[in-house]
Amino acid sequence: MNEEDRYEYSHNTESEHHVRRLDTNSSKYSPQVFNALLTAIHDREHADIYVGRVTGSCINRIAVGDVAEQFILRFRTPTERDRFMMAFERACESAGRNVIKSF
């Protein structure tokens, strides 16, 4: 494994680690959806991450690279939804991912 590959592996592991920590703190949505989201984040390591809140609901939409392939996370309250999204966006950005909020 060359130095660039090690950086990419470390970078991806860090991104997944930050997002996985959110899962342990907030299990209000389907584990299958969350695991599929983690897989997409890992597999599409250079793709933009699109995020959106559905106004007046408890739903977040997240897409990795292609907005047509979105993951829908449902929460008990809009407050829980907003807390998760703020933490998710910070985790992605701190791992060097580009987060686009107009989804």
PDB file as gemmi writes it, atoms N, CA and C in Angstrom:
CRYST1    1.000    1.000    1.000  90.00  90.00  90.00 P 1                      
ATOM      1  N   MET A   1       0.864  -1.178   0.000  1.00  0.00           N  
ATOM      2  CA  MET A   1       0.000   0.000   0.000  1.00  0.00           C  
ATOM      3  C   MET A   1       0.906   1.235   0.000  1.00  0.00           C  
ATOM      4  N   ASN A   2       0.759   2.103  -1.013  1.00  0.00           N  
ATOM      5  CA  ASN A   2       1.596   3.297  -1.052  1.00  0.00           C  
ATOM      6  C   ASN A   2       1.029   4.380  -0.134  1.00  0.00           C  
ATOM      7  N   GLU A   3       1.776   5.468  -0.015  1.00  0.00           N  
ATOM      8  CA  GLU A   3       1.390   6.523   0.934  1.00  0.00           C  
ATOM      9  C   GLU A   3       0.039   7.145   0.590  1.00  0.00           C  
ATOM     10  N   GLU A   4      -0.231   7.345  -0.696  1.00  0.00           N  
ATOM     11  CA  GLU A   4      -1.515   7.931  -1.105  1.00  0.00           C  
ATOM     12  C   GLU A   4      -2.671   6.995  -0.751  1.00  0.00           C  
ATOM     13  N   ASP A   5      -2.482   5.698  -0.991  1.00  0.00           N  
ATOM     14  CA  ASP A   5      -3.515   4.723  -0.632  1.00  0.00           C  
ATOM     15  C   ASP A   5      -3.759   4.712   0.866  1.00  0.00           C  
ATOM     16  N   ARG A   6      -2.677   4.813   1.653  1.00  0.00           N  
ATOM     17  CA  ARG A   6      -2.831   4.841   3.107  1.00  0.00           C  
ATOM     18  C   ARG A   6      -3.637   6.060   3.537  1.00  0.00           C  
ATOM     19  N   TYR A   7      -3.384   7.211   2.888  1.00  0.00           N  
ATOM     20  CA  TYR A   7      -4.137   8.421   3.220  1.00  0.00           C  
ATOM     21  C   TYR A   7      -5.613   8.218   2.899  1.00  0.00           C  
ATOM     22  N   GLU A   8      -5.907   7.679   1.715  1.00  0.00           N  
ATOM     23  CA  GLU A   8      -7.298   7.460   1.324  1.00  0.00           C  
ATOM     24  C   GLU A   8      -7.981   6.497   2.283  1.00  0.00           C  
ATOM     25  N   TYR A   9      -7.288   5.408   2.657  1.00  0.00           N  
ATOM     26  CA  TYR A   9      -7.872   4.439   3.585  1.00  0.00           C  
ATOM     27  C   TYR A   9      -8.145   5.105   4.925  1.00  0.00           C  
ATOM     28  N   SER A  10      -7.166   5.847   5.417  1.00  0.00           N  
ATOM     29  CA  SER A  10      -7.325   6.535   6.703  1.00  0.00           C  
ATOM     30  C   SER A  10      -8.449   7.555   6.618  1.00  0.00           C  
ATOM     31  N   HIS A  11      -8.490   8.292   5.517  1.00  0.00           N  
ATOM     32  CA  HIS A  11      -9.504   9.327   5.317  1.00  0.00           C  
ATOM     33  C   HIS A  11     -10.901   8.703   5.313  1.00  0.00           C  
ATOM     34  N   ASN A  12     -11.078   7.617   4.587  1.00  0.00           N  
ATOM     35  CA  ASN A  12     -12.380   6.954   4.529  1.00  0.00           C  
ATOM     36  C   ASN A  12     -12.756   6.367   5.873  1.00  0.00           C  
ATOM     37  N   THR A  13     -11.801   5.762   6.544  1.00  0.00           N  
ATOM     38  CA  THR A  13     -12.069   5.178   7.849  1.00  0.00           C  
ATOM     39  C   THR A  13     -12.507   6.261   8.821  1.00  0.00           C  
ATOM     40  N   GLU A  14     -11.856   7.419   8.782  1.00  0.00           N  
ATOM     41  CA  GLU A  14     -12.216   8.524   9.667  1.00  0.00           C  
ATOM     42  C   GLU A  14     -13.632   9.003   9.381  1.00  0.00           C  
ATOM     43  N   SER A  15     -13.973   9.157   8.117  1.00  0.00           N  
ATOM     44  CA  SER A  15     -15.312   9.606   7.743  1.00  0.00           C  
ATOM     45  C   SER A  15     -16.368   8.628   8.242  1.00  0.00           C  
ATOM     46  N   GLU A  16     -16.146   7.343   7.989  1.00  0.00           N  
ATOM     47  CA  GLU A  16     -17.109   6.335   8.439  1.00  0.00           C  
ATOM     48  C   GLU A  16     -17.196   6.300   9.956  1.00  0.00           C  
ATOM     49  N   HIS A  17     -16.045   6.441  10.617  1.00  0.00           N  
ATOM     50  CA  HIS A  17     -16.030   6.407  12.086  1.00  0.00           C  
ATOM     51  C   HIS A  17     -16.894   7.527  12.657  1.00  0.00           C  
ATOM     52  N   HIS A  18     -16.739   8.740  12.128  1.00  0.00           N  
ATOM     53  CA  HIS A  18     -17.537   9.872  12.614  1.00  0.00           C  
ATOM     54  C   HIS A  18     -19.029   9.620  12.408  1.00  0.00           C  
ATOM     55  N   VAL A  19     -19.394   9.121  11.256  1.00  0.00           N  
ATOM     56  CA  VAL A  19     -20.805   8.888  10.957  1.00  0.00           C  
ATOM     57  C   VAL A  19     -21.337   7.715  11.774  1.00  0.00           C  
ATOM     58  N   ARG A  20     -20.531   6.657  11.939  1.00  0.00           N  
ATOM     59  CA  ARG A  20     -20.953   5.515  12.765  1.00  0.00           C  
ATOM     60  C   ARG A  20     -21.236   5.932  14.202  1.00  0.00           C  
ATOM     61  N   ARG A  21     -20.441   6.855  14.740  1.00  0.00           N  
ATOM     62  CA  ARG A  21     -20.667   7.335  16.105  1.00  0.00           C  
ATOM     63  C   ARG A  21     -22.036   7.984  16.222  1.00  0.00           C  
ATOM     64  N   LEU A  22     -22.499   8.629  15.177  1.00  0.00           N  
ATOM     65  CA  LEU A  22     -23.837   9.223  15.201  1.00  0.00           C  
ATOM     66  C   LEU A  22     -24.887   8.137  15.352  1.00  0.00           C  
ATOM     67  N   ASP A  23     -24.654   6.989  14.720  1.00  0.00           N  
ATOM     68  CA  ASP A  23     -25.609   5.883  14.787  1.00  0.00           C  
ATOM     69  C   ASP A  23     -25.756   5.374  16.213  1.00  0.00           C  
ATOM     70  N   THR A  24     -24.671   5.286  16.954  1.00  0.00           N  
ATOM     71  CA  THR A  24     -24.766   4.775  18.320  1.00  0.00           C  
ATOM     72  C   THR A  24     -25.474   5.767  19.227  1.00  0.00           C  
ATOM     73  N   ASN A  25     -25.434   7.034  18.868  1.00  0.00           N  
ATOM     74  CA  ASN A  25     -26.074   8.059  19.688  1.00  0.00           C  
ATOM     75  C   ASN A  25     -27.524   8.302  19.308  1.00  0.00           C  
ATOM     76  N   SER A  26     -27.955   7.790  18.168  1.00  0.00           N  
ATOM     77  CA  SER A  26     -29.271   8.154  17.663  1.00  0.00           C  
ATOM     78  C   SER A  26     -29.829   7.031  16.799  1.00  0.00           C  
ATOM     79  N   SER A  27     -30.556   6.098  17.390  1.00  0.00           N  
ATOM     80  CA  SER A  27     -31.046   4.951  16.618  1.00  0.00           C  
ATOM     81  C   SER A  27     -32.549   5.057  16.381  1.00  0.00           C  
ATOM     82  N   LYS A  28     -32.985   6.136  15.755  1.00  0.00           N  
ATOM     83  CA  LYS A  28     -34.412   6.368  15.526  1.00  0.00           C  
ATOM     84  C   LYS A  28     -34.842   5.956  14.132  1.00  0.00           C  
ATOM     85  N   TYR A  29     -33.957   5.407  13.343  1.00  0.00           N  
ATOM     86  CA  TYR A  29     -34.256   5.090  11.959  1.00  0.00           C  
ATOM     87  C   TYR A  29     -33.820   3.664  11.680  1.00  0.00           C  
ATOM     88  N   SER A  30     -34.172   3.176  10.544  1.00  0.00           N  
ATOM     89  CA  SER A  30     -33.887   1.799  10.147  1.00  0.00           C  
ATOM     90  C   SER A  30     -32.382   1.536  10.076  1.00  0.00           C  
ATOM     91  N   PRO A  31     -31.896   0.519  10.784  1.00  0.00           N  
ATOM     92  CA  PRO A  31     -30.471   0.180  10.695  1.00  0.00           C  
ATOM     93  C   PRO A  31     -30.062  -0.202   9.271  1.00  0.00           C  
ATOM     94  N   GLN A  32     -30.978  -0.792   8.512  1.00  0.00           N  
ATOM     95  CA  GLN A  32     -30.665  -1.159   7.133  1.00  0.00           C  
ATOM     96  C   GLN A  32     -30.397   0.081   6.284  1.00  0.00           C  
ATOM     97  N   VAL A  33     -31.203   1.117   6.479  1.00  0.00           N  
ATOM     98  CA  VAL A  33     -31.013   2.360   5.730  1.00  0.00           C  
ATOM     99  C   VAL A  33     -29.690   2.997   6.129  1.00  0.00           C  
ATOM    100  N   PHE A  34     -29.403   3.027   7.430  1.00  0.00           N  
ATOM    101  CA  PHE A  34     -28.162   3.640   7.902  1.00  0.00           C  
ATOM    102  C   PHE A  34     -26.951   2.877   7.367  1.00  0.00           C  
ATOM    103  N   ASN A  35     -26.996   1.550   7.382  1.00  0.00           N  
ATOM    104  CA  ASN A  35     -25.881   0.756   6.863  1.00  0.00           C  
ATOM    105  C   ASN A  35     -25.708   0.958   5.364  1.00  0.00           C  
ATOM    106  N   ALA A  36     -26.805   1.083   4.631  1.00  0.00           N  
ATOM    107  CA  ALA A  36     -26.722   1.356   3.194  1.00  0.00           C  
ATOM    108  C   ALA A  36     -26.104   2.732   2.951  1.00  0.00           C  
ATOM    109  N   LEU A  37     -26.443   3.700   3.792  1.00  0.00           N  
ATOM    110  CA  LEU A  37     -25.856   5.036   3.691  1.00  0.00           C  
ATOM    111  C   LEU A  37     -24.353   4.966   3.938  1.00  0.00           C  
ATOM    112  N   LEU A  38     -23.924   4.256   4.971  1.00  0.00           N  
ATOM    113  CA  LEU A  38     -22.493   4.101   5.247  1.00  0.00           C  
ATOM    114  C   LEU A  38     -21.767   3.453   4.074  1.00  0.00           C  
ATOM    115  N   THR A  39     -22.382   2.457   3.482  1.00  0.00           N  
ATOM    116  CA  THR A  39     -21.779   1.785   2.332  1.00  0.00           C  
ATOM    117  C   THR A  39     -21.617   2.761   1.172  1.00  0.00           C  
ATOM    118  N   ALA A  40     -22.630   3.573   0.921  1.00  0.00           N  
ATOM    119  CA  ALA A  40     -22.554   4.562  -0.162  1.00  0.00           C  
ATOM    120  C   ALA A  40     -21.461   5.588   0.113  1.00  0.00           C  
ATOM    121  N   ILE A  41     -21.347   6.035   1.356  1.00  0.00           N  
ATOM    122  CA  ILE A  41     -20.299   7.000   1.714  1.00  0.00           C  
ATOM    123  C   ILE A  41     -18.928   6.379   1.473  1.00  0.00           C  
ATOM    124  N   HIS A  42     -18.769   5.134   1.847  1.00  0.00           N  
ATOM    125  CA  HIS A  42     -17.488   4.445   1.660  1.00  0.00           C  
ATOM    126  C   HIS A  42     -17.193   4.202   0.182  1.00  0.00           C  
ATOM    127  N   ASP A  43     -18.165   3.692  -0.551  1.00  0.00           N  
ATOM    128  CA  ASP A  43     -17.952   3.316  -1.951  1.00  0.00           C  
ATOM    129  C   ASP A  43     -17.783   4.515  -2.876  1.00  0.00           C  
ATOM    130  N   ARG A  44     -18.385   5.624  -2.527  1.00  0.00           N  
ATOM    131  CA  ARG A  44     -18.312   6.829  -3.379  1.00  0.00           C  
ATOM    132  C   ARG A  44     -17.507   7.893  -2.646  1.00  0.00           C  
ATOM    133  N   GLU A  45     -16.237   7.571  -2.403  1.00  0.00           N  
ATOM    134  CA  GLU A  45     -15.406   8.372  -1.513  1.00  0.00           C  
ATOM    135  C   GLU A  45     -15.171   9.809  -1.956  1.00  0.00           C  
ATOM    136  N   HIS A  46     -15.296  10.113  -3.232  1.00  0.00           N  
ATOM    137  CA  HIS A  46     -15.063  11.483  -3.699  1.00  0.00           C  
ATOM    138  C   HIS A  46     -16.354  12.197  -4.092  1.00  0.00           C  
ATOM    139  N   ALA A  47     -17.475  11.557  -3.873  1.00  0.00           N  
ATOM    140  CA  ALA A  47     -18.764  12.130  -4.277  1.00  0.00           C  
ATOM    141  C   ALA A  47     -19.246  13.165  -3.268  1.00  0.00           C  
ATOM    142  N   ASP A  48     -19.950  14.165  -3.778  1.00  0.00           N  
ATOM    143  CA  ASP A  48     -20.594  15.138  -2.894  1.00  0.00           C  
ATOM    144  C   ASP A  48     -21.692  14.446  -2.101  1.00  0.00           C  
ATOM    145  N   ILE A  49     -21.959  14.974  -0.911  1.00  0.00           N  
ATOM    146  CA  ILE A  49     -23.043  14.462  -0.080  1.00  0.00           C  
ATOM    147  C   ILE A  49     -24.121  15.536  -0.040  1.00  0.00           C  
ATOM    148  N   TYR A  50     -25.308  15.179  -0.486  1.00  0.00           N  
ATOM    149  CA  TYR A  50     -26.439  16.098  -0.524  1.00  0.00           C  
ATOM    150  C   TYR A  50     -27.336  15.818   0.673  1.00  0.00           C  
ATOM    151  N   VAL A  51     -27.719  16.873   1.368  1.00  0.00           N  
ATOM    152  CA  VAL A  51     -28.581  16.707   2.538  1.00  0.00           C  
ATOM    153  C   VAL A  51     -29.767  17.651   2.439  1.00  0.00           C  
ATOM    154  N   GLY A  52     -30.888  17.221   2.996  1.00  0.00           N  
ATOM    155  CA  GLY A  52     -32.072  18.062   3.010  1.00  0.00           C  
ATOM    156  C   GLY A  52     -33.040  17.639   4.088  1.00  0.00           C  
ATOM    157  N   ARG A  53     -33.673  18.624   4.672  1.00  0.00           N  
ATOM    158  CA  ARG A  53     -34.713  18.384   5.670  1.00  0.00           C  
ATOM    159  C   ARG A  53     -36.061  18.617   5.002  1.00  0.00           C  
ATOM    160  N   VAL A  54     -36.996  17.747   5.255  1.00  0.00           N  
ATOM    161  CA  VAL A  54     -38.338  17.943   4.725  1.00  0.00           C  
ATOM    162  C   VAL A  54     -39.068  18.835   5.718  1.00  0.00           C  
ATOM    163  N   THR A  55     -39.373  20.063   5.309  1.00  0.00           N  
ATOM    164  CA  THR A  55     -39.989  21.052   6.188  1.00  0.00           C  
ATOM    165  C   THR A  55     -41.306  20.547   6.755  1.00  0.00           C  
ATOM    166  N   GLY A  56     -41.485  20.778   8.060  1.00  0.00           N  
ATOM    167  CA  GLY A  56     -42.721  20.397   8.722  1.00  0.00           C  
ATOM    168  C   GLY A  56     -42.849  18.904   8.979  1.00  0.00           C  
ATOM    169  N   SER A  57     -41.738  18.180   8.880  1.00  0.00           N  
ATOM    170  CA  SER A  57     -41.785  16.732   9.108  1.00  0.00           C  
ATOM    171  C   SER A  57     -40.596  16.309   9.970  1.00  0.00           C  
ATOM    172  N   CYS A  58     -40.467  15.026  10.163  1.00  0.00           N  
ATOM    173  CA  CYS A  58     -39.361  14.448  10.933  1.00  0.00           C  
ATOM    174  C   CYS A  58     -38.429  13.679  10.004  1.00  0.00           C  
ATOM    175  N   ILE A  59     -38.344  14.102   8.761  1.00  0.00           N  
ATOM    176  CA  ILE A  59     -37.605  13.359   7.737  1.00  0.00           C  
ATOM    177  C   ILE A  59     -36.376  14.131   7.267  1.00  0.00           C  
ATOM    178  N   ASN A  60     -35.266  13.393   7.096  1.00  0.00           N  
ATOM    179  CA  ASN A  60     -34.051  13.878   6.443  1.00  0.00           C  
ATOM    180  C   ASN A  60     -33.858  13.071   5.180  1.00  0.00           C  
ATOM    181  N   ARG A  61     -33.358  13.730   4.156  1.00  0.00           N  
ATOM    182  CA  ARG A  61     -32.976  13.034   2.928  1.00  0.00           C  
ATOM    183  C   ARG A  61     -31.479  13.230   2.742  1.00  0.00           C  
ATOM    184  N   ILE A  62     -30.786  12.159   2.393  1.00  0.00           N  
ATOM    185  CA  ILE A  62     -29.349  12.215   2.157  1.00  0.00           C  
ATOM    186  C   ILE A  62     -29.065  11.441   0.876  1.00  0.00           C  
ATOM    187  N   ALA A  63     -28.234  12.016   0.025  1.00  0.00           N  
ATOM    188  CA  ALA A  63     -27.796  11.326  -1.189  1.00  0.00           C  
ATOM    189  C   ALA A  63     -26.282  11.455  -1.284  1.00  0.00           C  
ATOM    190  N   VAL A  64     -25.661  10.435  -1.823  1.00  0.00           N  
ATOM    191  CA  VAL A  64     -24.209  10.436  -1.987  1.00  0.00           C  
ATOM    192  C   VAL A  64     -23.917  10.362  -3.480  1.00  0.00           C  
ATOM    193  N   GLY A  65     -23.539  11.505  -4.041  1.00  0.00           N  
ATOM    194  CA  GLY A  65     -23.202  11.561  -5.460  1.00  0.00           C  
ATOM    195  C   GLY A  65     -24.377  11.771  -6.389  1.00  0.00           C  
ATOM    196  N   ASP A  66     -25.415  10.998  -6.267  1.00  0.00           N  
ATOM    197  CA  ASP A  66     -26.559  11.053  -7.180  1.00  0.00           C  
ATOM    198  C   ASP A  66     -27.828  11.344  -6.379  1.00  0.00           C  
ATOM    199  N   VAL A  67     -28.420  12.510  -6.589  1.00  0.00           N  
ATOM    200  CA  VAL A  67     -29.594  12.889  -5.804  1.00  0.00           C  
ATOM    201  C   VAL A  67     -30.798  11.991  -6.071  1.00  0.00           C  
ATOM    202  N   ALA A  68     -30.774  11.262  -7.175  1.00  0.00           N  
ATOM    203  CA  ALA A  68     -31.885  10.349  -7.467  1.00  0.00           C  
ATOM    204  C   ALA A  68     -31.864   9.119  -6.558  1.00  0.00           C  
ATOM    205  N   GLU A  69     -30.701   8.817  -5.992  1.00  0.00           N  
ATOM    206  CA  GLU A  69     -30.561   7.672  -5.085  1.00  0.00           C  
ATOM    207  C   GLU A  69     -30.450   8.194  -3.659  1.00  0.00           C  
ATOM    208  N   GLN A  70     -31.568   8.529  -3.081  1.00  0.00           N  
ATOM    209  CA  GLN A  70     -31.552   9.144  -1.756  1.00  0.00           C  
ATOM    210  C   GLN A  70     -31.911   8.162  -0.655  1.00  0.00           C  
ATOM    211  N   PHE A  71     -31.384   8.450   0.518  1.00  0.00           N  
ATOM    212  CA  PHE A  71     -31.704   7.693   1.722  1.00  0.00           C  
ATOM    213  C   PHE A  71     -32.628   8.565   2.554  1.00  0.00           C  
ATOM    214  N   ILE A  72     -33.681   7.974   3.080  1.00  0.00           N  
ATOM    215  CA  ILE A  72     -34.642   8.731   3.885  1.00  0.00           C  
ATOM    216  C   ILE A  72     -34.564   8.231   5.316  1.00  0.00           C  
ATOM    217  N   LEU A  73     -34.255   9.156   6.223  1.00  0.00           N  
ATOM    218  CA  LEU A  73     -34.187   8.840   7.646  1.00  0.00           C  
ATOM    219  C   LEU A  73     -35.340   9.537   8.342  1.00  0.00           C  
ATOM    220  N   ARG A  74     -36.145   8.781   9.058  1.00  0.00           N  
ATOM    221  CA  ARG A  74     -37.291   9.339   9.791  1.00  0.00           C  
ATOM    222  C   ARG A  74     -36.969   9.361  11.279  1.00  0.00           C  
ATOM    223  N   PHE A  75     -37.294  10.467  11.917  1.00  0.00           N  
ATOM    224  CA  PHE A  75     -37.039  10.644  13.345  1.00  0.00           C  
ATOM    225  C   PHE A  75     -38.348  10.853  14.085  1.00  0.00           C  
ATOM    226  N   ARG A  76     -38.291  10.769  15.402  1.00  0.00           N  
ATOM    227  CA  ARG A  76     -39.503  10.961  16.215  1.00  0.00           C  
ATOM    228  C   ARG A  76     -39.959  12.410  16.221  1.00  0.00           C  
ATOM    229  N   THR A  77     -38.997  13.340  16.242  1.00  0.00           N  
ATOM    230  CA  THR A  77     -39.354  14.761  16.296  1.00  0.00           C  
ATOM    231  C   THR A  77     -38.465  15.552  15.340  1.00  0.00           C  
ATOM    232  N   PRO A  78     -38.917  16.737  14.913  1.00  0.00           N  
ATOM    233  CA  PRO A  78     -38.056  17.589  14.093  1.00  0.00           C  
ATOM    234  C   PRO A  78     -36.774  17.992  14.831  1.00  0.00           C  
ATOM    235  N   THR A  79     -36.842  18.134  16.151  1.00  0.00           N  
ATOM    236  CA  THR A  79     -35.648  18.486  16.929  1.00  0.00           C  
ATOM    237  C   THR A  79     -34.597  17.388  16.828  1.00  0.00           C  
ATOM    238  N   GLU A  80     -35.009  16.127  16.969  1.00  0.00           N  
ATOM    239  CA  GLU A  80     -34.067  15.007  16.825  1.00  0.00           C  
ATOM    240  C   GLU A  80     -33.495  14.977  15.410  1.00  0.00           C  
ATOM    241  N   ARG A  81     -34.344  15.224  14.436  1.00  0.00           N  
ATOM    242  CA  ARG A  81     -33.908  15.273  13.037  1.00  0.00           C  
ATOM    243  C   ARG A  81     -32.835  16.333  12.848  1.00  0.00           C  
ATOM    244  N   ASP A  82     -33.091  17.537  13.361  1.00  0.00           N  
ATOM    245  CA  ASP A  82     -32.150  18.640  13.186  1.00  0.00           C  
ATOM    246  C   ASP A  82     -30.829  18.382  13.904  1.00  0.00           C  
ATOM    247  N   ARG A  83     -30.893  17.830  15.099  1.00  0.00           N  
ATOM    248  CA  ARG A  83     -29.658  17.511  15.839  1.00  0.00           C  
ATOM    249  C   ARG A  83     -28.814  16.503  15.072  1.00  0.00           C  
ATOM    250  N   PHE A  84     -29.471  15.465  14.563  1.00  0.00           N  
ATOM    251  CA  PHE A  84     -28.735  14.461  13.799  1.00  0.00           C  
ATOM    252  C   PHE A  84     -28.094  15.096  12.571  1.00  0.00           C  
ATOM    253  N   MET A  85     -28.864  15.885  11.825  1.00  0.00           N  
ATOM    254  CA  MET A  85     -28.340  16.457  10.586  1.00  0.00           C  
ATOM    255  C   MET A  85     -27.169  17.386  10.840  1.00  0.00           C  
ATOM    256  N   MET A  86     -27.256  18.203  11.872  1.00  0.00           N  
ATOM    257  CA  MET A  86     -26.130  19.091  12.177  1.00  0.00           C  
ATOM    258  C   MET A  86     -24.883  18.273  12.495  1.00  0.00           C  
ATOM    259  N   ALA A  87     -25.033  17.217  13.286  1.00  0.00           N  
ATOM    260  CA  ALA A  87     -23.896  16.367  13.631  1.00  0.00           C  
ATOM    261  C   ALA A  87     -23.383  15.607  12.403  1.00  0.00           C  
ATOM    262  N   PHE A  88     -24.295  15.123  11.570  1.00  0.00           N  
ATOM    263  CA  PHE A  88     -23.913  14.398  10.355  1.00  0.00           C  
ATOM    264  C   PHE A  88     -23.121  15.311   9.418  1.00  0.00           C  
ATOM    265  N   GLU A  89     -23.620  16.531   9.214  1.00  0.00           N  
ATOM    266  CA  GLU A  89     -22.932  17.474   8.338  1.00  0.00           C  
ATOM    267  C   GLU A  89     -21.541  17.790   8.870  1.00  0.00           C  
ATOM    268  N   ARG A  90     -21.429  18.038  10.182  1.00  0.00           N  
ATOM    269  CA  ARG A  90     -20.120  18.316  10.789  1.00  0.00           C  
ATOM    270  C   ARG A  90     -19.177  17.133  10.622  1.00  0.00           C  
ATOM    271  N   ALA A  91     -19.675  15.918  10.843  1.00  0.00           N  
ATOM    272  CA  ALA A  91     -18.837  14.721  10.718  1.00  0.00           C  
ATOM    273  C   ALA A  91     -18.316  14.572   9.290  1.00  0.00           C  
ATOM    274  N   CYS A  92     -19.185  14.771   8.325  1.00  0.00           N  
ATOM    275  CA  CYS A  92     -18.770  14.653   6.924  1.00  0.00           C  
ATOM    276  C   CYS A  92     -17.761  15.733   6.553  1.00  0.00           C  
ATOM    277  N   GLU A  93     -18.042  16.965   6.947  1.00  0.00           N  
ATOM    278  CA  GLU A  93     -17.141  18.068   6.624  1.00  0.00           C  
ATOM    279  C   GLU A  93     -15.796  17.909   7.319  1.00  0.00           C  
ATOM    280  N   SER A  94     -15.789  17.446   8.567  1.00  0.00           N  
ATOM    281  CA  SER A  94     -14.522  17.278   9.282  1.00  0.00           C  
ATOM    282  C   SER A  94     -13.679  16.168   8.663  1.00  0.00           C  
ATOM    283  N   ALA A  95     -14.318  15.259   7.946  1.00  0.00           N  
ATOM    284  CA  ALA A  95     -13.596  14.192   7.253  1.00  0.00           C  
ATOM    285  C   ALA A  95     -13.242  14.598   5.819  1.00  0.00           C  
ATOM    286  N   GLY A  96     -13.489  15.862   5.473  1.00  0.00           N  
ATOM    287  CA  GLY A  96     -13.103  16.369   4.164  1.00  0.00           C  
ATOM    288  C   GLY A  96     -14.117  16.160   3.055  1.00  0.00           C  
ATOM    289  N   ARG A  97     -15.328  15.785   3.399  1.00  0.00           N  
ATOM    290  CA  ARG A  97     -16.357  15.571   2.380  1.00  0.00           C  
ATOM    291  C   ARG A  97     -17.078  16.880   2.093  1.00  0.00           C  
ATOM    292  N   ASN A  98     -17.506  17.068   0.852  1.00  0.00           N  
ATOM    293  CA  ASN A  98     -18.257  18.248   0.452  1.00  0.00           C  
ATOM    294  C   ASN A  98     -19.742  17.989   0.699  1.00  0.00           C  
ATOM    295  N   VAL A  99     -20.352  18.813   1.554  1.00  0.00           N  
ATOM    296  CA  VAL A  99     -21.769  18.655   1.888  1.00  0.00           C  
ATOM    297  C   VAL A  99     -22.553  19.783   1.226  1.00  0.00           C  
ATOM    298  N   ILE A 100     -23.550  19.418   0.428  1.00  0.00           N  
ATOM    299  CA  ILE A 100     -24.395  20.391  -0.264  1.00  0.00           C  
ATOM    300  C   ILE A 100     -25.763  20.349   0.393  1.00  0.00           C  
ATOM    301  N   LYS A 101     -26.213  21.509   0.875  1.00  0.00           N  
ATOM    302  CA  LYS A 101     -27.424  21.566   1.696  1.00  0.00           C  
ATOM    303  C   LYS A 101     -28.680  21.983   0.945  1.00  0.00           C  
ATOM    304  N   SER A 102     -28.635  22.096  -0.348  1.00  0.00           N  
ATOM    305  CA  SER A 102     -29.826  22.540  -1.088  1.00  0.00           C  
ATOM    306  C   SER A 102     -30.459  21.367  -1.818  1.00  0.00           C  
ATOM    307  N   PHE A 103     -30.952  20.413  -1.075  1.00  0.00           N  
ATOM    308  CA  PHE A 103     -31.461  19.168  -1.657  1.00  0.00           C  
ATOM    309  C   PHE A 103     -32.933  19.059  -1.374  1.00  0.00           C  
TER     310      PHE A 103                                                      
END                                                                             
